[in-house]
Structure formats: structure tokens, C-alpha cells
């Protein structure tokens, strides 16, 4: 039941423009595709939880 409770704290929101530099840096390090540039009408989203800053 603890896992379900932890999921309730997760929120998904659109990335703010001032966060894009950090987002790209984290993607470059942690995502298997690396940092990707926006093409056309691209929107980026982030999931945050209770421990996110």
C-alpha cells in the first residue's frame, strides 16, 4: 500500500521556460536518448513528487 500512497504525491506539469536548461542537462545525463531539441509544437512535461525540490 505504501507504493500507491507514494504515487498520490506525484504531479505532472508542463515544463516552465526557465527550467529548460536544467531539464536538458538532466536528460543528457540520465535519458537513453540524451537531450533532444524541440521540433515544431513540442511541449515538455515533468513529474514531481514530495521529495522534488
Secondary structure by P-SEA (a helix, b strand, c coil): caaaaaaaabbbbcccccaaaaaaaaaaccccccccccccbbbbbbbbccccc
